[in-house]
């Protein structure tokens, strides 16, 4: 199992991941950090836990929007090409992984 050092809101975290997943974890951490930085600019430094919860809610909101868009496709309300559906599925998988990793960090030290 690999270990990756990441930074969210200027704080260092060491996160375990499967071997070979290190670049993906760094990319996900960068995306979460971007959400946190946006939140800090809007609401200030309201505490790491609160910022992580708020960032998790933003990611969950994005995931629900994507899932709703996918459901519209199933209902025939909107048509996507196969490549767009593949992109949507990859994005949803990435968001789900981000939410899981945020949850792990919130549970950690």
C-alpha atoms as an extended CHARMM CRD file, in Angstrom:
* protein
*
       109  EXT
         1         1  UNK       CA              0.0000000000        0.0000000000        0.0000000000  PROA      1               0.0000000000
         2         2  UNK       CA              1.3840000000        3.3720000000       -1.0370000000  PROA      2               0.0000000000
         3         3  UNK       CA              1.4360000000        6.5390000000        1.0550000000  PROA      3               0.0000000000
         4         4  UNK       CA              0.8890000000        9.9790000000       -0.4740000000  PROA      4               0.0000000000
         5         5  UNK       CA              1.5720000000       13.3020000000        1.2040000000  PROA      5               0.0000000000
         6         6  UNK       CA             -1.0120000000       15.8890000000        0.1970000000  PROA      6               0.0000000000
         7         7  UNK       CA             -1.9650000000       19.3580000000        1.3540000000  PROA      7               0.0000000000
         8         8  UNK       CA             -5.4440000000       20.6810000000        1.9260000000  PROA      8               0.0000000000
         9         9  UNK       CA             -5.8790000000       24.2390000000        3.1800000000  PROA      9               0.0000000000
        10        10  UNK       CA             -2.1550000000       24.4620000000        3.8660000000  PROA      10              0.0000000000
        11        11  UNK       CA             -2.1300000000       21.4120000000        6.1170000000  PROA      11              0.0000000000
        12        12  UNK       CA             -0.2560000000       18.2160000000        5.3250000000  PROA      12              0.0000000000
        13        13  UNK       CA             -1.9760000000       14.8400000000        5.3070000000  PROA      13              0.0000000000
        14        14  UNK       CA             -0.5120000000       11.4140000000        4.6460000000  PROA      14              0.0000000000
        15        15  UNK       CA             -3.0680000000        9.2410000000        2.8810000000  PROA      15              0.0000000000
        16        16  UNK       CA             -2.7940000000        5.5670000000        2.0280000000  PROA      16              0.0000000000
        17        17  UNK       CA             -3.8220000000        4.3710000000       -1.4070000000  PROA      17              0.0000000000
        18        18  UNK       CA             -3.3640000000        1.3940000000       -3.6750000000  PROA      18              0.0000000000
        19        19  UNK       CA             -0.0300000000        1.1530000000       -5.4310000000  PROA      19              0.0000000000
        20        20  UNK       CA             -0.1320000000        3.0630000000       -8.7110000000  PROA      20              0.0000000000
        21        21  UNK       CA             -2.9440000000        5.3660000000       -7.5720000000  PROA      21              0.0000000000
        22        22  UNK       CA             -0.6370000000        8.0700000000       -6.2320000000  PROA      22              0.0000000000
        23        23  UNK       CA             -1.0320000000       10.4920000000       -9.1890000000  PROA      23              0.0000000000
        24        24  UNK       CA             -4.8120000000       10.1570000000       -9.0520000000  PROA      24              0.0000000000
        25        25  UNK       CA             -4.8650000000       10.8080000000       -5.3230000000  PROA      25              0.0000000000
        26        26  UNK       CA             -2.7280000000       13.9140000000       -5.7860000000  PROA      26              0.0000000000
        27        27  UNK       CA             -5.1040000000       15.1320000000       -8.5080000000  PROA      27              0.0000000000
        28        28  UNK       CA             -8.1260000000       14.5080000000       -6.2790000000  PROA      28              0.0000000000
        29        29  UNK       CA             -6.4390000000       16.2960000000       -3.3950000000  PROA      29              0.0000000000
        30        30  UNK       CA             -5.7600000000       19.2640000000       -5.6640000000  PROA      30              0.0000000000
        31        31  UNK       CA             -9.4480000000       19.3700000000       -6.6090000000  PROA      31              0.0000000000
        32        32  UNK       CA            -10.5640000000       19.2030000000       -2.9640000000  PROA      32              0.0000000000
        33        33  UNK       CA             -8.0410000000       21.8920000000       -2.0440000000  PROA      33              0.0000000000
        34        34  UNK       CA             -9.4790000000       24.1190000000       -4.7800000000  PROA      34              0.0000000000
        35        35  UNK       CA            -12.9630000000       23.7120000000       -3.2760000000  PROA      35              0.0000000000
        36        36  UNK       CA            -11.6180000000       24.5020000000        0.1830000000  PROA      36              0.0000000000
        37        37  UNK       CA             -9.7710000000       27.5960000000       -1.1000000000  PROA      37              0.0000000000
        38        38  UNK       CA            -12.9930000000       28.8210000000       -2.7300000000  PROA      38              0.0000000000
        39        39  UNK       CA            -14.8390000000       28.2920000000        0.5370000000  PROA      39              0.0000000000
        40        40  UNK       CA            -12.1440000000       30.0960000000        2.5350000000  PROA      40              0.0000000000
        41        41  UNK       CA            -12.4340000000       33.0750000000        0.1950000000  PROA      41              0.0000000000
        42        42  UNK       CA            -16.2060000000       33.1150000000        0.7730000000  PROA      42              0.0000000000
        43        43  UNK       CA            -16.5610000000       32.2870000000        4.4810000000  PROA      43              0.0000000000
        44        44  UNK       CA            -13.0380000000       32.5770000000        5.8880000000  PROA      44              0.0000000000
        45        45  UNK       CA            -11.1230000000       30.0640000000        8.0030000000  PROA      45              0.0000000000
        46        46  UNK       CA            -13.9960000000       28.4430000000        9.8880000000  PROA      46              0.0000000000
        47        47  UNK       CA            -12.0340000000       25.3710000000       10.9940000000  PROA      47              0.0000000000
        48        48  UNK       CA            -10.6630000000       22.4030000000        9.0930000000  PROA      48              0.0000000000
        49        49  UNK       CA            -13.4970000000       20.0350000000        9.9380000000  PROA      49              0.0000000000
        50        50  UNK       CA            -16.1810000000       22.5240000000        8.9430000000  PROA      50              0.0000000000
        51        51  UNK       CA            -14.3490000000       23.3310000000        5.6910000000  PROA      51              0.0000000000
        52        52  UNK       CA            -14.0070000000       19.6170000000        4.8720000000  PROA      52              0.0000000000
        53        53  UNK       CA            -17.7040000000       19.0530000000        5.5370000000  PROA      53              0.0000000000
        54        54  UNK       CA            -18.6200000000       22.0180000000        3.3550000000  PROA      54              0.0000000000
        55        55  UNK       CA            -16.2830000000       20.8270000000        0.5770000000  PROA      55              0.0000000000
        56        56  UNK       CA            -17.7890000000       17.3320000000        0.8520000000  PROA      56              0.0000000000
        57        57  UNK       CA            -21.2590000000       18.8100000000        0.4310000000  PROA      57              0.0000000000
        58        58  UNK       CA            -20.1320000000       20.7140000000       -2.6690000000  PROA      58              0.0000000000
        59        59  UNK       CA            -18.6840000000       17.5380000000       -4.1670000000  PROA      59              0.0000000000
        60        60  UNK       CA            -21.8510000000       15.6170000000       -3.2630000000  PROA      60              0.0000000000
        61        61  UNK       CA            -23.9270000000       18.3360000000       -4.9300000000  PROA      61              0.0000000000
        62        62  UNK       CA            -21.8590000000       17.9780000000       -8.1000000000  PROA      62              0.0000000000
        63        63  UNK       CA            -22.3140000000       14.2160000000       -7.9470000000  PROA      63              0.0000000000
        64        64  UNK       CA            -26.0960000000       14.5260000000       -7.5880000000  PROA      64              0.0000000000
        65        65  UNK       CA            -26.2180000000       16.9400000000      -10.5380000000  PROA      65              0.0000000000
        66        66  UNK       CA            -24.2930000000       14.4390000000      -12.6500000000  PROA      66              0.0000000000
        67        67  UNK       CA            -26.4800000000       11.5770000000      -11.5040000000  PROA      67              0.0000000000
        68        68  UNK       CA            -29.6020000000       13.5880000000      -12.3150000000  PROA      68              0.0000000000
        69        69  UNK       CA            -28.2060000000       14.3220000000      -15.7690000000  PROA      69              0.0000000000
        70        70  UNK       CA            -27.5370000000       10.6090000000      -16.2570000000  PROA      70              0.0000000000
        71        71  UNK       CA            -31.1000000000        9.7990000000      -15.1720000000  PROA      71              0.0000000000
        72        72  UNK       CA            -32.4350000000       12.2800000000      -17.7150000000  PROA      72              0.0000000000
        73        73  UNK       CA            -30.5780000000       10.3350000000      -20.3710000000  PROA      73              0.0000000000
        74        74  UNK       CA            -32.2290000000        7.1300000000      -19.1680000000  PROA      74              0.0000000000
        75        75  UNK       CA            -35.6100000000        8.8090000000      -19.4460000000  PROA      75              0.0000000000
        76        76  UNK       CA            -34.8120000000       10.0420000000      -22.9360000000  PROA      76              0.0000000000
        77        77  UNK       CA            -35.0960000000       13.7170000000      -22.0170000000  PROA      77              0.0000000000
        78        78  UNK       CA            -31.5570000000       14.4930000000      -23.1110000000  PROA      78              0.0000000000
        79        79  UNK       CA            -29.3320000000       12.6480000000      -25.5330000000  PROA      79              0.0000000000
        80        80  UNK       CA            -25.6110000000       12.1320000000      -24.9740000000  PROA      80              0.0000000000
        81        81  UNK       CA            -23.1220000000       10.4930000000      -27.2660000000  PROA      81              0.0000000000
        82        82  UNK       CA            -21.3690000000        7.3330000000      -26.0280000000  PROA      82              0.0000000000
        83        83  UNK       CA            -18.1730000000        9.3070000000      -25.4110000000  PROA      83              0.0000000000
        84        84  UNK       CA            -20.0820000000       11.8950000000      -23.3640000000  PROA      84              0.0000000000
        85        85  UNK       CA            -21.6090000000        9.1010000000      -21.2990000000  PROA      85              0.0000000000
        86        86  UNK       CA            -18.1340000000        7.6240000000      -20.7460000000  PROA      86              0.0000000000
        87        87  UNK       CA            -16.8880000000       11.0430000000      -19.6120000000  PROA      87              0.0000000000
        88        88  UNK       CA            -19.8820000000       11.3890000000      -17.2980000000  PROA      88              0.0000000000
        89        89  UNK       CA            -19.2750000000        7.9670000000      -15.7800000000  PROA      89              0.0000000000
        90        90  UNK       CA            -15.5860000000        8.7500000000      -15.2050000000  PROA      90              0.0000000000
        91        91  UNK       CA            -16.4870000000       12.0620000000      -13.5970000000  PROA      91              0.0000000000
        92        92  UNK       CA            -19.0130000000       10.4100000000      -11.3110000000  PROA      92              0.0000000000
        93        93  UNK       CA            -16.4630000000        7.7620000000      -10.3120000000  PROA      93              0.0000000000
        94        94  UNK       CA            -13.9340000000       10.4880000000       -9.5730000000  PROA      94              0.0000000000
        95        95  UNK       CA            -16.4100000000       12.4330000000       -7.4600000000  PROA      95              0.0000000000
        96        96  UNK       CA            -17.3430000000        9.3160000000       -5.5150000000  PROA      96              0.0000000000
        97        97  UNK       CA            -13.6630000000        8.6600000000       -4.8110000000  PROA      97              0.0000000000
        98        98  UNK       CA            -13.1910000000       12.2720000000       -3.6930000000  PROA      98              0.0000000000
        99        99  UNK       CA            -16.0810000000       11.9900000000       -1.2540000000  PROA      99              0.0000000000
       100       100  UNK       CA            -14.6670000000        8.7480000000        0.1510000000  PROA      100             0.0000000000
       101       101  UNK       CA            -11.2150000000       10.2650000000        0.5760000000  PROA      101             0.0000000000
       102       102  UNK       CA            -12.6540000000       13.3490000000        2.3040000000  PROA      102             0.0000000000
       103       103  UNK       CA            -14.5330000000       11.0680000000        4.6750000000  PROA      103             0.0000000000
       104       104  UNK       CA            -11.3150000000        9.1720000000        5.4440000000  PROA      104             0.0000000000
       105       105  UNK       CA             -9.4910000000       12.4290000000        6.1760000000  PROA      105             0.0000000000
       106       106  UNK       CA            -12.2940000000       13.6260000000        8.4450000000  PROA      106             0.0000000000
       107       107  UNK       CA            -12.0890000000       10.3890000000       10.3960000000  PROA      107             0.0000000000
       108       108  UNK       CA             -8.2760000000       10.4990000000       10.6300000000  PROA      108             0.0000000000
       109       109  UNK       CA             -6.0190000000       12.3810000000       13.0430000000  PROA      109             0.0000000000
